[in-house]
């Protein structure tokens, strides 16, 4: 079924924060109820079909960016019951030689929006001899010029989730601590996390985002904790900084085409659905049954391309 092209919408806002929250909670409950009423075999069938479309989206992304599969870093998630099961897509990514990363809940940390190969400034240490240290937002990185900083307000974002690389061997062993206990919060340097290298947001080629509910404008409802909201904001900051760097070097990114949506939003049900920035392609996945009426938004909300079926 074709869906309307997503534009940057004038989304109606409720009068108060409490009203917006109440409406979002009602819509979230409606979407979860619709998802739970789907027969398990039907959910499994749809999950398998969505994984095929994700594989196509990944191949398209690699072609657009000129990235070899062995250089690609794909962020996925380990599905909760009733969510879109990404198992087939995860296996396909491993088979192609991609680096695969999963979300790990952490205690508050400041992560660099510059992204690549940087370590976060974390609020407390879990090292054997390291005492917990309070942390302030780091100073702005000096190489950014004042006129550039007018375009990019932050170079660090406060996170409650980070991505960790999981090898195929460890994934298949089913002993990854943050996959077996996905709600546990770790310190960044926790010994349990050492076999799973930290993946900066700026290293991602593609991220697949779980969706509880969505509307036809690409607005997403999660579970309400804001973990992905903060993480996607970090990715957006990386993209903004790289546009600034490209402009300052007079190397602006190429214009978007129908197959290369750039920072635009595309058809929520197209096979190549995704939000491609100079950083990564962002794809939300959901069952069509999870679509709801217009979702009241907050300033921090980032509309996504939702791949649904």
Secondary structure, DSSP 8 states (H G I E B T S, - for coil): --------------SSHHHHHHHHHHHHHHHHHHHHTS-HHHHHHHHHHHHHHHHHHHHHHHHHHT--GGG-EEEE----TTS---HHHHHHHHHTT-EEEEEEEEEEEEEETT-TT---EESS--STT------------TTS-HHHHTT---SEEEEEEEEEE--HHHHHHT--HHHHTTT--B-TT-GGGTTS-EE-GGG-SEEEEE-SEE-TT--EE-SSS-HHHHHHHHHHHHHHHHHHHHHHTT------BTTB-TTS---TT-TT--EE-SS-EEEEEE-GGGB-S-----TT----EEEE-
